[in-house]
Amino acid sequence: MKKITFLFSALLFGGGVFAQDVLESSGIPIEGKTEVLTATRFKITTPVAIVVDENSKEIKKESKDREKRVPQKFVFSSEDGIQYGEDPAVRQTTMGTRQAAATITNWAGLPGNSDPLDPTGAPGLTKYVQAVNATPFRVYDKATGTASFSGNVGTITGSAADGDPIVLYDKYADRWFIAQLGGNNDIAIAVSKTNDPAGQYYSWQFTASTFPDYIKFSIWENGYYMTSNGTAFIYCFERDAMLAGNSAARAIVKTFTEPTGAGAGFWLPLPADADGVLPPSGSRCPMFGYTDNGWGGSNVDAVKVWSMGVTWGTTPAATITLDATLPTAAFDASYNSQWNDITQPGSQKLDGLGGVCMYRSQWRKWTTYNSVVLNWAVKISSTQRSIRWCELRQNQSTGVWSLYQEGTYAPDATNRWCGSIAMDDNGSIALCYAKASSTLSASLAYTGRIASDPLGTMSLTETVVTTGSGSITSSNRFGDYSHTAIDPVDQLTFWHTGMYATNNTSGTRIYSFKIPAPSVGIEKAENQPDLKAYQSENVINVKAKNLPYNEEYVVDLFDINGKQISGKKMNAALNSIDTTIDVTGLSKGTYLVRIGNVKFQRVVKVIVN
């Protein structure tokens, strides 16, 4: 492992793209029980407006889910050798110098009456929806931050509000997806009947065989996928049937116990969540999790990639395969067995959220490869936690995954944790997180990188969005996950919601920002690439300007389910492309037009009448 680590480091900081050995051959079947579930309840619900007390000082009650989380066991530590510690060669120890653009929006999010608050949220075309534990949700105007509706997740899902909410915007269908734990072993899911997040919802309740702790969802072409803590349960909910409001919508669930020796504790893989265009019909949904050689046995410091294939039909079926084990530079993902990891002002420490990759694992299809960005908590020293992040790429021709770049963001001695990472249509990456120290209350900040920057580095100067105040003392719980999403309108604006300390309690914040375009280096709206597509008679007119590279691009047309209808290659002239796509005989409906190459892309919707 030591030799591999040094080789990776040399390649990484030489500025080149590198590949590494895949320790296990792809497509290894993972055995597990398969079960098809039907809903135990179906309703059509309408959210009920409630009053949320923004100034409540009521002591928050700790979520009961902690009792379901057994700390991982680490057989080895850095005292047993440097291979069990955090490789300093991939650690970024200085702040980036590229000036970040100022936040576009920044407003106070919902309070709640639970520790942790677990904020989640997503932007739609004109609205932003946020939910927190115990479990209010709110609809905001994206431009102003004005709240247009306040409700409760339980009234949407029609079930008990047990927490762990997830909010997603299904941009491909222009619908809202909201899920939460429904009490006992129940999973409550709601899909909006229209694009109005304050309107009616189709809602289902499914009963799992065991308590589905720490649920994480994603949008894929043939389903809404879900993972949960413990012995891995991978769920796929029947997306097409849910969008149609079918009361008989099904779920298929398959179990597996990989990786062996996952510390025998808190662990789950994250399902790929599609941005940009959907994957082609029939694509297997990838799942991502890390392994730590500190667990002992045959484990190495690596990212593992599984995938789940689902067919619906009369008799649904599912398979899970192990597709890759991608060794990384050495890291130490151990954490305190009592979850006391992060120093803040005062004596109470906070949960460092070790054990899992943090939400989301964002998947994006480019012209020749697919990309995924991940992040998780690592131990720098006995007094510092920070974030390891990486970008994986999958060759579309061979299906082979590789580690494209990785880094640990630790530009000073401050703790950084509770990360959420995403990539825009320029290939730029944003990393949002919380930060704290003995003199800094839990605060919210972000950094990022432009695709052309040296690999493994976050080049943007850190932006502190909101500085915390006081200490969180009601418990050590901290926002089990934060949530970064991409604006569906421009595929460039990052939206984040996270938890921080405010006046000796906890609060949430919602903010948005862009990363400077690679061609101009500063954020100027008039210099941003622009793509427009519209129908006239039997053609779609495609007009792109301000393209960052005056070179060859592909112009593709996809249906709303990710199937490619047509494609062609064109060279930009004066950083512009003006062309048409013949749609003679094409069915009416919504389609996606993409222009791009391996370094840049834009995707827009177009209606064919």
RALINFEN-V12505 format. One line per field, one symbol per residue. phi: phi as a letter, one per 20 degrees, with the letter a starting at -180 (. if undefined). psi: psi as a letter, one per 40 degrees, with the letter a starting at -180 (. if undefined). burial: 1 if it has 24 or more other C-alpha atoms within 12 Angstrom, else 0. Layout:
phi->???
psi->???
burial->???
This chain:
phi->.fffgffgffffeeneeccbfefcffmffdfrfdbdddfebcbddcgdfcedefdfdfffefgffgfedegfddfccffeqffeedfffdeedcffdffeffgecabfefeacbdeflfbabedfcdcdcccfmcfcbddfffdmffdacbcgfffembgeeolfcdcdeffdlcdcccafdnldeddcccffceefdefcecccddefcfeflfcdbdcfdreebcbfngfdddceffgfffemffegdcdccdbdfefmfmlbgaaedffdfdmdffggnffefccbdccfffnmefcfaddcdbddccemfdfbbccceeacdgdfgbcdfbffdmeddfcgnefedfeleocfefddfdbedfcbdccdcbbeceebfdcdbcecbcdcdfffdmeebeebbadebfbeffcalebcbcefeneddcdadbabfdcfgcdbbcrbegefggmceeffgdefbefbmcedfaefbihbdbdcefffdlceedccbdbeblmbdccccbcacegffedmcecgfefgccccbebldcdedccclffcebfcdddccefenffebabdbefdllcccbccfdgnfffqecddccrbfdabcccebedd
psi->ddddddddddddeeeihiiihhdhiifhhhiihhhhiiheihihihihhihhhdehehhihhieedeehhiihhdiiedeideeahhedehheiiiehhiiiidihihaiiifihidfiiiiiadeihhiiiiggiiihihddeehhehhahddddefiigeafihhihgddefiihhiiheibfihhhhhidaeheeaiihiihihidihgifhhiihideihihiiiahhhhihigdddddefhdehiihhhiieiihffefahiiihihhhibiiiihehihiihiiiheeeaaeiihihihiihhhhcadgiiiihihdihhiiihiheiiheefgdhhihadhiihefidiiihighhhhadeiiihhiiihihdaeehiahhiihiihhddeehiihdiiihhgeaeihhafihiiiaeeeihhhiiiiiadehihihiiaaiideihieihehhhhhdhhihaihedieihgdiihhihhedefdhhhihiiihhffaiiiihiiiihiidddeihhdeeiihhihiihbfihhhhhifidhgahiihihiieeehhdiiiiihihffihhiihhfhehiiahihhhhiaeeiiihiiihh.
burial->110110111011100011110111011001000111111111111111000000000001011011001111110111000111111111110011011111101111111111111111111111111111111111111100101011111111111111111111111111111111111101111111101111111111111100111111111111111111111111111111111011111111111111111111111111111111111000111111111111110011111111111110000111111111111111111111011111111001111111111111111111101111111111111011111111111100000111111111111011111111111111111111111110011111111111111011111111111111111111111111111111111111111111111101111111111111111010100001111111100001111111111001111111111100100001010011111110100000011111111111111111110
